[in-house]
Amino acid sequence: MKINAKRLAHHFEQMSLIGKIGETGTSRPAHSPEEKEAFQLAASWMHDAGMQTRIDNFGNLVGTLKGSKPELPVLMMGSHLDSQPYGGRFDGVAGVLCAIEAVTTLTENGIKPERTIEIISFADEEGWRFKKGLFGSRGILGKLEEGELQRTDANGVTREKALIDFGCDISKFKESEYKAGSIFAFLELHIEQGPILDRAHKPIGIVSGISGPLWLTVKLKGMAGHTGSVPMHMRQDALLGAAEVIVGLNKIVTQIPGAPTVGTVATIDVFPASRNIIAEEVVFTLDLRDIDLDRRNRYEQQVRDLIASSAKAHQLTYEISEDTNSEPRYCAGWIKAIIGEECKALGLDAPELMSGPFHDALALSYACDYGMIFIRCKDGISHNPLEYSSDEDLALGTEILYGTILKVLEK
């Protein structure tokens, strides 16, 4: 191997100590002191790779290896260092640390690219703190939406305040945006977060595309009443209506056996949340994803019809707000071909597979061609402290990333 596998494993170990929960878990909220500490550590390794670093006004950590022809559009790589509140050590981290190792290897081998290379740890990819993800990657492309800075976390802190506390200047977003055509291509290495590679006993996969995520927030409102005295036929039970929608969502997304559609309700807030008061208001999040946009659109309409019919049946009012809506995005054929060549050179039979989870590459796909390398993760577990990818698989993926960078730089 050309990359330094021992150094890479040591970097993963050091990064896992920041925001550590339990034995193997990670909690690094976006725009938090823990993420700032992670940025400082990653920046030190970027400096070792010969890169200059900065934190932009969206809260992204940017490392730059200046090329001999800086007028050329940049080759960008990266992922994120923020985590889920109950997350693992590899989600996002692999894309940042493996890219740093690949660029360090370039520098150590005296390779001086014509094209500038940038590694970015994007701010708030996960989206759990402010219920809206891909903040930093959308930000650099001028794709933020109205009202995003006023979104609040569970403690009532706005994103605006979190960014200011992080050291960002929200009045200078434009200075941190990239002009159209200034990014040549984007590469992202990531753990699969699913079981396909692990079950196939394959360490590496080549991503074909990313499913389009639709995130909705649904509010159902009825009438509170005493659970012991209001007759069943007279109730306006918001929680009962929500339960029907949740069960119905599962039926909708599984109506075609074997299709990759997924639908999830993972958060639910009940008011007034007393065991002997009928639920007056329920707010829940709904996540619908598919690589087939037409099918996702059909299912979305079925979900909306289900919400309306359940509300009517239980005398409820309802509101549906859209938090995220992106179409599926496919990887560039020429980048997939390069990754495939690098895999074959190492004797690997790397399958193509789609990504159900979204990544920063989804946002970058609107600005440039992109490609992704997947790393096997044990039992397909992710967003969980049990998340695990081996040092050997991560090193192998980094070696493939390194070879891919060399060939992309020739374009």
N, C-alpha and C positions, 0 to 999 in steps of 0.2 A: 504493500500500500504506500501511496505517496503521502497521504494525510497521516497525522500523528494520532493514532487511536487512543493511546494512553492519555495524552493531553486532553483530548475531547472528553473522555470519561471523567477526568478530574474536573473539568469545567461543569459538567452536569451535576457532579456531586456538590461542588461549591454553590451553584445556583439553587440547588434544592434546599439549602439551609435558610434561604430568605423567604419568610412567610410560611415556614414549615408548621404543619399541624399533624399531630400524631407521629407515627413512625415514618410514613411515606407520603403524607398528604401535603398540599400546598394551598394557601389562600393569599393571593396577591391582588387586591382590588385595583381597578383602573384608577389612575391619578392619585395613588396613595403613597405614603412614605415607603411602604414595602416595594412598590413598583419603582420608585425613585432609587432605592438601594440596589435593586436588580439592574437598573440602567447603569448605575455607577460601576458595578462589577463588569457588566458586558462591555461598557465603554473602555475599561482598562484592557480588555482582551482585543478590542478593536484597535486601540493604540499600538498594542504589540504587533498587530498585523499591518502596521503602517498607515492606518486610517486616521482621519480627522473626525471628531465627533461633535454633535450638538443635539440639544433637545429643542424641537421646533415649537411653534405656538399651538399646535394641536396636541402636544404632549407625546410626540413620537421621538424615539431615539434614532438618530441618523448617523451612520458611519460612512465616510466617503474615502475611497481610494481614487485619487485623481488620475485620469488617463492623460496620455501625451497629446490627445486631441480632444480637449474638454468641450469642444463645440458639438461633438457627436452626442446623440441621445444616450442616456445612461442605461446600463444593465443594472436592474434592481433586484434584490433578493430580500427575504426576511419572513417574519411572522410576528409573534407577539410574546410578551413576558407577563402580561396580566393573566390571571387564572380564574377559574370558577371558585366560589366560596368554599367548596368542598371538592377540590380538584386534585390532579396528579402532577407529576414532576416533568412530564414530557410534552403535553399539549401546548403548542406554540413555541415552547422553549427549544424544541428540536430544530425548528426552522431558523431560529436566530443563531444558536450555538454552532450548528453544523455549517451554516453560511460563513460564520466567523472563522471556523477551522479551515474551510476551503480557501478563503482569501488569505489567511495566514500562510497556507501552503504555497499559494501563488507568490507571495512576497519572499518566502524562504528560498524559492527556486529561481529568484531573480527575474520573474516574469513581469514585465511592465506593459500593461494593456494600453491600447490607444483609446479605448472607450472607458470612461469613468464607471467605476462600480460603486453601488451604494447598497448597504445593508440597513434595513429599517426594522426596528421593533415597534410595531404599530400600537397606538393607544387604543385601549378598550375594544379589542376584537370581540371579546366574549359577550358584552352587552348586558350582563346581569345586573350591574350596579345601577344603571340608568335606563334599563329596559330598551336599549337601542345599541346594537353592535356595529362593528367595523367603523368606529368613529374616526380614527386616525387615517385609515386608508381612504375613506370617503372624503375626509377633510382635505387632503393634499390634492384632490381632484376637483375641489369646489362643489362637492355633492352633498353637503350638509343641508338639512331641511329646517324650515322655520320652527322655532320653539325648542330646538334641541338643547340649547344652553340653559333653558329653564326646567328641564327634566330634573327630578329630585330622586335621591336614593332613599333607602329605608329610614335614614336618620334626618331626612328633610334637607340635606345638603344639595344644592343645585350643581349641575355640571360646571356652570360658570364659576362658582366659588371654588370647586375642586381644581379646576384648571389654573385659576389665579394662585391658589395655595401651592400648586405644583411648580409655579414659576413661569407660567405661560402668559402672553399678552394677547388677550382675545380681540383686541382692536387691530391686531396685525396678522390676522388669518391669511390675508392675501399674499403677504410676504412668504408664507410657508406653502403656498400652492405651487403646483408644477404646471408649466405651460403645456398646451396640447402639442403632442409630438416630441416632448422632451424625454420620454421614457421609451427605450427601445424594446425591452422585454422584461418580464417578471418571472422569477423562479421561486418556488416555495417548496421546501421539504417539510413533511408533516407526518406524524403517526397516523395510521389509518383511522383509528377510533371505531373500528368495526372488526368483525371476525373473519372476513373472507381470506385474507392472507394467512392468518394463523391456522385456519382449518385446512388450507391448501398447502401448508408447510412451505410457504414462499416468503422470503425476507423482504422483498421489494416489490412494489407495484407501480405502474404508470397510470396516472390519473387521466381519464378521458374527458371528464367534465364535472361540474358542481351543480347539484340540484338547486332549483330555485326555491328559496324560503319565503313563506308568507306567515307573518306573525300578526295575530289579531288579539285585541283585548276586548272581552265581552263583559258587559254589566247587565245583570238581570235584577229588577226591583219589584218587590211585592209588598206585603204588609206584615209587620211583626204582630205576634199575638201569643197568648199563653198556650203552651203545648198540651196542657191538660184540659182546656175548655173549648177551643175552637174546633168544631166538627170538621172531619176530613174533607167533605165536599165544599166547605166554605173557605178553605185555606188559599192563601196566595203565597205559596212556599217557593222562594227564589232558589233555595238549595235543591229542591226536588227538580225544578226546571233545569238547573245546571247539570244535575246528575244525568238527566235524560240526554242532554247534549253531549256530555262526555262519553257516555256509552255509545251514542249514535255516531260520534266521530270515528270511533274504532270500527264500526260496521262499514262506514263509508269508505275508509282508506283500505279496507281488506276485501272489497267486493270483487277485485280481480286477483285471483291467487297468483302469487309469485311476482306481482308488480312491485317496483321499488318505492311506491308511495308510502309515506309515513305521516302520522298525525298524532299529536300529543297535547294533553293538558297537564302541565306540571306545576302550576301555581294556582292557588285559589284562596281568596279572602272572603270571609263571611262576617256580616254585620247583623245583629249585635254580638254574635258569637257567645251566646249563653245556652246552656243545655236545655233550658225550659222556656226558650223563646223561639218561635218560628222564624226562620231566617228571612229578614226583610230585603237584604241586598247581598248579592254575590258578584264578585269580580274575579274573572279567571283569564289566564292567557291561553291562547290556542296557536299551535305551531303546525303548519301544513307544508310538506315539501315533496317535490317530485322532479325528476329529470325531464318529464314530459309536461310541457306547459299547458297544452290543451286539456290533458287529463286533470291537472291541478286546478285549472279554471272551472272545469265541470264539478269537481269535488267541492271547491269553494262555494259554488252556488248551492249545492246540496246542503252544505253546512249552514249557510245563511238561511235557507228554507227551514232547516231543522230548528234553528234558534227561534225563528218567527213562529213556527207552529207550536213549539214547546211553551213559548211566552203566552201565546193565545190560550192554550189549554189550561194554563195555571193563572191566568189573569195577571200577567206580569208585563211591565214595560222593559224595553231593552235598548242598549246602545252597543254598537260595534265600532271600534276604532282600529285603524290599520297602523301598525308600528314599523313593519318591514315588508317590502314586497320587491323581490328580484326574480327575474327570469333565469332559467338554467343557462349556464355559460360553459362553452366547450373549449378544451385546451387546443393550442395551436398544433397542427399536424407536424410541422417541421421541428418543433421542440420535442414532441413525443418521439419522433424518429431518432433524434439525437440521444435522448435518454435510453431508448431501446438499444441503440448501438453500444452505449456504454455498459448496459447490463449484459449484453451478449459478449462483450470483450472480457467480462469477468466470469463468464460461464453461467450466467443467471437466466432463467426462463421467467421473466417478469410479466405477469398478466396485466392487462388493462382493466381498470375498474373505475366506476363513478364514485364521487364523494357525496354522501348524503349531508354531512355537516358543511356549513359554509366556512370560508376562510378569507383572509385579506385578499387572496388572489381573485376572489369574486369581484371585489371592487375594482382591482387593477385591470381586470379583463375588459373594462369599458375604455381603458386608455391605451392598451398595448396587447400584443400577443403574450400568452402566459403558458407555463407548464408546471406540473407538480409531480413530486416523487413521494410515494407513500412508504412508510416503514411499518413493518408488522408490529402489532401490539398484542400482548398475551391475552387470549380469550376475547379479544375485541373490546376490552374494558377501557372506558375513558370517562372524563368528568367524574372521577372517583379516585381516592387515594391508592386504590389497587392498580391503577394504570401502570403498565410496565412495557418498556422496549429494551432489549438487551444492548449492552455496549457494542457487541459484535455487529448487530443489525444497524445500529446508528452509525458506526464507522463505515460499514459497507455503503449505506446511503450517502454518506458524506463523500466517499470516494467517487461515487457515480455523479454526485453534484459537481465535484471538482472537474471531472472529465467533461461534463455538460457545459460548464462555464467556459472551458478552453475552446470548445467548438462554437459556442454561441458568440464568443468574442471574435471569431474568424468571419462572422457574417457582416 
